[in-house]
Amino acid sequence: MATKSKEKISIVGSGLIGRSWAMIFASAGYNVVIYDVKQSQISEGLKFIEEQLKDLQSKGLLKGSLSPDEQMTLIKGSTNLEETVRGAKYIQECVPEVCEVKNKVFLEMEQFADDQTILASSCSGIQPSKFTEDVKRRHQCVVCHPINPPYHAPLVEVVPSPWTDPDVIKRTRALLEEVGQVPVTVNKEPRGYALNRVQYAFVAECWRLVNDGVITVEDMDRVMWAGLGPRYAFIGPFEVMHLNADGLGSYLERYGQLMQDTVDSAGPPPTFSGPEATKIVEELNHLIPLDKLEERRKRRDERMSAVAKLKREMDAEDAEKQ
């Protein structure tokens, strides 16, 4: 605790993702500085974090060994970018998903960064080379894409550019693991990285099935949360196949042709616009009215936090057995 508290982590952007990152790093004992151009945004963010930490403690879901008050003492705000960046071990950029905006922020951040500072972006799908090519410290730049909500969904996609120093990737993964996240390295910086490519492929098939009249929006969501979701909460698709037969080889012998025929029958990608999109939007708005979104987000986060807690407990049990 004493050593960690002397190191600084900087968060550039005080939105929901930035607030989550601040909570994650503070839970591990790091000093955190949140930057925003508006003091009102910082004040709102700090108030939100304090409320969240206390709520998490009341539910037994608070990360780390520090109390909410102790964690809050580690989190500060600043409207001065130089003050925020200078001396930071790691900087997490959390500005809007616009290539030009991210490029501008990285060009500004690098002026105050140290030679060993990791310059990371919370980008969700833009290739990092698109906004770091003209950055002088581009070898220190990397994408660290969190999953929403990051506090309860620990996966972080670490996406380097062709010029990212391999040591930056190594140190980034080590830091993320230290604070309880689960990093994966995505090479070749594909558009959408790994998670969103898989997610959008799934969404595309769901979209087709709904538009073809095969199933309703409500029942399609049930297919996920009552069927695939419970399995994928603990193991991935390759292990699912491996366990559902006498190994993956056996699974492919039994179901390989069915897999091929099913994929071949899918048809071209759907268009996420026009009358078909309007129909799905209307159906979903009927199921979950827009004025209920915040309530549903809270419900989602509570359930995800409960699953995260269960996973931590089960992982601890596994570690004791080893």
Stockholm file with secondary structure:
# STOCKHOLM 1.0

chainA/1-322         MATKSKEKISIVGSGLIGRSWAMIFASAGYNVVIYDVKQSQISEGLKFIEEQLKDLQSKGLLKGSLSPDEQMTLIKGSTNLEETVRGAKYIQECVPEVCEVKNKVFLEMEQFADDQTILASSCSGIQPSKFTEDVKRRHQCVVCHPINPPYHAPLVEVVPSPWTDPDVIKRTRALLEEVGQVPVTVNKEPRGYALNRVQYAFVAECWRLVNDGVITVEDMDRVMWAGLGPRYAFIGPFEVMHLNADGLGSYLERYGQLMQDTVDSAGPPPTFSGPEATKIVEELNHLIPLDKLEERRKRRDERMSAVAKLKREMDAEDAEKQ
#=GR chainA/1-322 SS CTTGGGSEEEEECCSHHHHHHHHHHHHTTCEEEEECSCHHHHHHHHHHHHHHHHHHHHTTCCCSSSCHHHHHTTEEEESCHHHHHTTCSEEEECCCSCHHHHHHHHHHHTTTCCTTCEEEECCSSSCTHHHHTTCTTGGGEEEEEECSSTTTCCEEEEEECTTSCHHHHHHHHHHHHHTTCEEEECTTCCTTTTHHHHHHHHHHHHHHHHHTTSSCHHHHHHHIIIIIHHHHTTSCHHHHHHHTTTSHHHHHHHHHHHHHHHHHTSCSCCCSSHHHHHHHHHHHHHHSCGGGHHHHHHHHHHHHHHHHHHHHHHHHHHHHHC
#=GC SS_cons         CTTGGGSEEEEECCSHHHHHHHHHHHHTTCEEEEECSCHHHHHHHHHHHHHHHHHHHHTTCCCSSSCHHHHHTTEEEESCHHHHHTTCSEEEECCCSCHHHHHHHHHHHTTTCCTTCEEEECCSSSCTHHHHTTCTTGGGEEEEEECSSTTTCCEEEEEECTTSCHHHHHHHHHHHHHTTCEEEECTTCCTTTTHHHHHHHHHHHHHHHHHTTSSCHHHHHHHIIIIIHHHHTTSCHHHHHHHTTTSHHHHHHHHHHHHHHHHHTSCSCCCSSHHHHHHHHHHHHHHSCGGGHHHHHHHHHHHHHHHHHHHHHHHHHHHHHC
//
